[in-house]
Amino acid sequence: MKRAPFAADPDRSRGREYAEDRFGSRGPRSEFQRDRDRIIHSIAFRRLRHKTQVFVAPDGDHYRVRLTHSLEVAQIGRVVARTLGLDEDLTEALCLAHDIGHPPFGHAGEDALNAALAARGGFDHNAQSLRTLMRLESPYCDHDGLNLTWELLEGLAKHNGPVARANWALAELDATFPLELASWPSLEAQVAALSDDIAYDNHDIDDGLRAGFLTLDDLLTVDLLADQWRAVERHFPRAPRDRQLRELVRGQIGLMVNDLLEQTRVNLAGIETIDDVRAAGRALVSFSLEFAAEERRLKGFMYERLYMHPEQTATAERARQVIADLFAAFEQQPELMNHGWHETLPDGEPERSRRIADFIAGMTDRYAIDRYAMIFGRVPEGLSNV
């Protein structure tokens, strides 16, 4: 499909932090395709397969993890980008990379690291995504990081909108490679943000049903879901219940995508260039006002019935304690960290603590559990509730 005039153009990229001269061409790829490929081939991306999405350290093979979630976000993002005439490769790269900074055990792990660094600038998974991609993941001989394009880094930094107050990690990176944090990002970044919402709004329902934390009766208390369920029953009255429920989730995704496309086309009236996008002063990729209200009610339901379920919060508290204990152990005995980490640990603060947080943030759920068992002589109990 022809690229729209307001789309990001890889031929007009603002470039990379470090100039590259790599012994000739490595295939007929655009700059944004190179970004996507660098992300997919990174160790940080591979580690997402063992990082919590909703359920901590799930035993079952059928539950989503950060990797499968990121792939599902990318699938939705590409469809939306293609339909709107945006750059699919940049959109896909943003979707694939958006959760790379998550520590083990999801938001529970993030809360623990934020508390551990409270006096040293705190911890934020979005800023950690950029720190990982720009400084920690370093496969090249001539510079740190993956050296991604300005457009990819800008989109990750502010896919949820302009950043009024950058935390220390993002501020340090912005100082060396300015990302214009006060402006709105590209449409591709905005698509990635809402594709993330669409994916977890619906796929978390699927996982919640599978785990028994949600029931059909629960879902029918939400008007949006009840309407979709009635449509499923009309079209597939004799289908098995499990297939009907999966059809419900698919239908919900389609409903959200179609509303987003319709409203975004309206919002783009008068927008002619990517500079117009950044100067618009508001998100241009959006749901309609009516549907946005329905989506907020759905989120409220999911927080009440799934994310804040007593079993979930109890598991999250145990996970937070594991990360807090690991941080304290590495702080007191740095030699417990891997080789290459404790030898290069800075002497002064806050750099020392931030480096310990980098090490922990890169862990998978299972590696954190194994490390805890090695240090404390016991496997932490109750870290999987499915």
C-alpha positions in Angstrom: 0.0 0.0 0.0 1.2 3.5 -0.8 2.6 5.4 2.2 0.5 8.2 3.4 2.1 11.7 3.4 1.8 11.9 7.3 3.6 8.5 7.8 7.1 8.1 9.0 9.5 7.6 6.0 12.6 5.5 6.5 14.3 7.4 3.6 13.9 10.6 5.6 14.9 9.2 9.0 16.7 11.5 11.4 19.4 8.9 11.6 21.1 6.9 14.4 23.1 8.0 17.4 26.3 6.5 16.0 27.2 6.8 12.3 27.5 3.4 10.7 29.8 2.0 8.0 29.3 -1.8 8.1 31.3 -3.3 5.3 28.6 -2.9 2.6 24.9 -3.8 2.5 23.4 -6.5 4.5 20.3 -7.0 2.4 17.7 -4.7 0.8 16.1 -3.5 4.0 14.8 0.0 5.0 16.1 1.7 8.1 13.0 0.7 10.0 13.3 -2.9 8.9 16.8 -2.9 10.3 15.4 -1.7 13.6 12.9 -4.5 13.7 15.5 -7.1 12.9 17.9 -5.8 15.5 15.2 -6.1 18.1 14.1 -9.6 17.1 17.7 -10.8 17.2 18.5 -9.3 20.5 18.9 -11.3 23.7 16.6 -8.9 25.5 13.8 -9.8 23.2 14.4 -13.5 23.6 14.2 -13.2 27.3 10.6 -12.0 27.0 9.5 -15.6 26.6 10.0 -16.2 30.3 8.7 -12.9 31.7 5.3 -12.4 33.3 2.4 -10.9 31.4 -0.5 -11.3 33.8 0.2 -14.5 35.7 3.5 -14.8 37.5 5.8 -17.6 36.3 2.9 -19.5 34.7 3.3 -23.3 34.7 0.8 -23.8 31.8 2.0 -23.6 28.2 -1.2 -21.9 27.1 -0.8 -18.6 29.1 0.6 -15.5 27.6 4.0 -14.1 28.5 5.6 -10.9 27.5 6.9 -12.4 24.3 3.6 -13.7 23.0 1.9 -10.5 24.1 4.4 -8.5 22.1 3.8 -10.6 19.0 0.1 -10.2 19.4 0.5 -6.4 19.7 2.6 -6.4 16.6 0.0 -8.3 14.6 -2.7 -5.8 15.5 -0.4 -2.8 14.9 0.6 -4.0 11.5 -3.0 -4.3 10.4 -3.9 -0.8 11.6 -0.7 0.7 10.1 -1.3 -0.9 6.7 -4.9 0.3 6.6 -3.9 3.9 7.5 -1.0 4.0 5.1 1.6 4.2 7.8 5.0 2.5 7.9 4.3 -1.1 8.9 8.0 -1.9 9.8 8.3 1.0 12.3 5.0 0.1 13.8 6.0 -3.5 14.2 9.3 -2.7 15.7 7.7 -0.4 18.3 5.2 -3.1 19.2 7.9 -5.7 19.5 10.1 -3.5 21.7 7.6 -1.8 23.9 7.9 -4.2 26.9 11.7 -5.0 26.7 12.4 -3.0 29.8 10.0 -5.0 32.0 11.8 -6.8 34.9 10.8 -10.3 36.1 7.3 -10.7 37.6 5.8 -7.8 35.6 4.6 -4.8 37.6 5.3 -6.5 40.9 9.0 -6.6 39.9 8.8 -3.0 38.8 7.4 -1.9 42.1 10.2 -3.7 44.0 12.9 -2.1 41.9 11.3 1.3 42.1 11.2 1.0 45.9 14.8 -0.1 46.0 15.9 2.9 43.9 13.5 5.3 45.7 16.4 7.5 46.8 18.4 7.0 43.6 15.9 8.2 41.0 13.4 5.3 41.0 12.8 2.7 38.3 10.4 2.9 35.3 10.0 0.0 32.8 9.5 2.3 29.8 12.7 4.2 30.4 14.4 0.9 31.1 13.3 -0.3 27.6 15.3 2.6 26.1 18.2 2.1 28.4 18.3 -1.6 27.4 18.2 -0.9 23.7 20.6 2.1 23.8 23.2 1.0 26.3 22.9 -2.5 27.8 22.2 -4.7 24.7 25.5 -4.3 22.9 26.4 -6.8 20.2 28.4 -4.4 18.1 32.1 -3.8 18.2 32.1 0.0 17.8 29.4 1.3 20.1 27.0 0.4 22.9 23.4 -0.4 22.3 21.6 -1.5 19.2 21.9 2.0 17.6 18.3 2.2 16.5 16.8 5.0 14.5 15.7 8.3 16.1 12.1 7.5 15.1 12.1 4.1 16.8 13.6 5.6 20.0 11.3 8.6 20.0 8.3 6.3 19.6 9.3 4.2 22.5 10.0 7.2 24.7 6.6 8.8 24.2 4.2 6.3 22.7 1.8 7.3 25.5 2.2 11.0 24.7 4.7 13.8 25.5 6.9 13.3 28.5 6.6 16.2 30.9 9.0 14.8 33.5 11.7 12.4 32.3 13.1 10.2 35.0 16.9 9.9 35.3 17.3 7.1 32.8 15.3 8.7 30.0 16.8 12.1 30.8 20.4 10.8 30.5 19.6 9.2 27.1 17.8 12.3 25.9 20.7 14.4 26.8 23.0 12.4 24.5 20.5 11.8 21.7 17.6 14.3 22.0 14.2 12.8 21.4 12.0 16.0 21.5 10.1 14.6 24.5 7.7 17.6 24.7 6.0 16.9 21.3 3.6 14.1 20.2 5.2 11.1 18.6 4.6 9.6 15.1 1.3 8.0 14.2 3.2 4.7 14.2 4.0 5.1 17.9 0.4 6.1 18.6 -0.8 3.0 16.8 1.6 0.8 18.9 0.2 2.3 22.1 -3.4 1.5 21.3 -2.5 -1.9 19.8 -1.1 -2.7 23.2 -4.3 -1.7 24.9 -6.4 -3.7 22.4 -4.2 -6.8 22.9 -4.2 -6.9 26.7 -7.8 -5.8 27.1 -8.9 -8.9 25.3 -6.2 -11.5 25.6 -6.1 -11.0 29.4 -9.8 -12.0 29.3 -8.9 -15.2 27.5 -6.2 -16.0 30.1 -8.4 -15.0 33.0 -11.1 -17.4 31.8 -8.6 -20.2 31.3 -7.2 -19.8 34.8 -10.7 -19.6 36.4 -10.3 -16.1 37.7 -13.1 -14.9 35.4 -16.4 -16.5 34.5 -18.9 -15.8 31.7 -21.3 -14.4 34.3 -18.6 -12.0 35.3 -18.1 -10.9 31.7 -21.8 -10.3 31.2 -21.8 -7.6 33.8 -19.9 -5.4 31.3 -22.3 -4.0 28.7 -19.7 -4.1 25.9 -19.0 -7.8 26.5 -22.6 -8.7 27.0 -23.5 -7.2 23.6 -20.7 -9.2 21.9 -21.8 -12.4 23.7 -25.3 -12.0 22.4 -24.0 -11.7 18.9 -21.8 -14.8 19.3 -24.8 -16.8 20.6 -26.9 -15.7 17.6 -24.3 -16.7 15.1 -22.9 -19.8 16.7 -25.8 -21.2 19.0 -24.5 -24.8 18.9 -20.8 -24.2 19.2 -19.0 -25.5 22.3 -18.8 -22.9 25.1 -15.0 -22.7 24.9 -15.1 -21.9 21.2 -17.8 -19.3 21.8 -15.7 -17.6 24.4 -12.7 -17.4 22.0 -15.0 -16.0 19.4 -16.1 -13.4 21.9 -12.4 -12.3 22.3 -11.9 -12.2 18.5 -15.0 -10.2 18.0 -14.0 -7.7 20.7 -10.6 -7.1 19.0 -12.3 -6.5 15.6 -14.8 -4.1 17.2 -12.0 -2.1 18.8 -9.8 -2.0 15.7 -12.7 -0.9 13.5 -13.7 1.9 15.9 -10.1 3.1 16.1 -9.7 3.2 12.4 -13.0 5.1 11.9 -12.2 7.7 14.5 -8.6 8.1 13.5 -9.6 8.8 9.9 -11.8 11.6 11.2 -8.9 12.9 13.4 -6.5 13.0 10.5 -8.6 15.5 8.5 -6.3 18.4 7.7 -3.2 16.5 8.7 -0.7 16.5 5.8 2.7 15.8 7.1 4.4 14.1 10.0 5.3 17.5 11.3 1.6 18.2 11.5 1.2 15.0 13.6 3.9 16.1 16.1 2.4 19.6 16.3 -1.2 18.5 16.7 -1.2 18.9 20.4 -3.2 15.7 21.0 -3.3 12.0 20.1 -4.6 11.5 16.6 -4.9 7.7 16.8 -7.8 7.2 19.1 -11.1 5.5 19.9 -14.3 7.4 19.5 -15.4 9.2 22.7 -18.3 6.8 23.3 -16.1 3.7 22.7 -13.2 5.2 24.8 -15.7 5.4 27.7 -16.7 1.7 27.2 -13.0 0.7 27.0 -12.3 2.5 30.3 -15.2 0.6 31.9 -13.7 -2.7 30.6 -10.3 -1.8 32.1 -12.0 -1.0 35.4 -13.7 -4.4 35.4 -10.4 -6.2 34.6 -8.6 -4.4 37.4 -11.3 -5.3 39.9 -11.9 -8.9 38.9 -8.5 -10.0 37.6 -5.5 -7.8 38.2 -6.5 -7.0 41.8 -7.9 -10.5 42.5 -6.9 -11.5 46.1 -4.8 -14.4 44.7 -3.1 -12.2 42.2 -2.2 -9.5 44.8 -0.9 -12.2 47.2 1.3 -13.7 44.5 2.5 -10.2 43.4 3.5 -9.5 47.0 5.6 -12.6 47.2 7.2 -11.7 43.8 8.0 -8.2 45.1 9.7 -9.7 48.1 11.8 -12.0 45.9 13.1 -9.0 43.9 13.6 -6.9 47.1 15.6 -9.7 48.6 17.7 -10.2 45.5 18.5 -6.5 45.3 19.6 -6.4 49.0 21.7 -9.5 48.5 23.5 -8.1 45.5 24.0 -4.8 47.3 25.7 -6.5 50.3 27.6 -9.1 48.3 28.1 -8.0 44.7 30.1 -11.2 43.9 26.7 -13.0 43.9 26.1 -11.3 40.5 27.3 -12.8 37.3 30.8 -12.3 36.0 31.0 -9.2 34.0 28.6 -7.5 36.3 30.1 -7.4 39.7 33.6 -6.7 38.3 32.4 -3.5 36.6 30.0 -2.4 39.4 30.6 1.3 40.1 31.8 2.3 43.5 29.7 5.4 43.9 25.9 6.0 44.2 23.5 6.3 42.5 25.4 4.5 39.7 26.1 1.4 41.8 22.4 0.8 42.7 21.2 1.5 39.2 23.7 -1.0 37.8 22.3 -3.7 40.2 18.8 -2.8 39.0 20.0 -3.3 35.4 21.1 -6.8 36.2 17.9 -7.7 38.0 15.7 -6.1 35.3 17.2 -8.3 32.7 16.3 -11.5 34.5 13.5 -13.8 33.5 11.0 -15.0 36.0 12.6 -18.4 36.2 16.2 -17.1 36.4 15.2 -14.8 39.3 13.7 -17.9 41.1 16.8 -20.0 40.4 19.0 -17.2 41.6 17.0 -16.7 44.8 17.2 -20.5 45.5 20.9 -20.4 45.0 21.5 -17.5 47.3 18.9 -18.3 50.1 18.9 -22.1 49.9 15.2 -22.4 49.2 12.8 -22.0 46.3 10.4 -19.1 46.9 6.9 -20.6 47.4 3.6 -19.4 45.9 5.0 -17.7 42.8 2.6 -19.4 40.4 -1.2 -19.3 40.8 -2.2 -20.9 37.6 
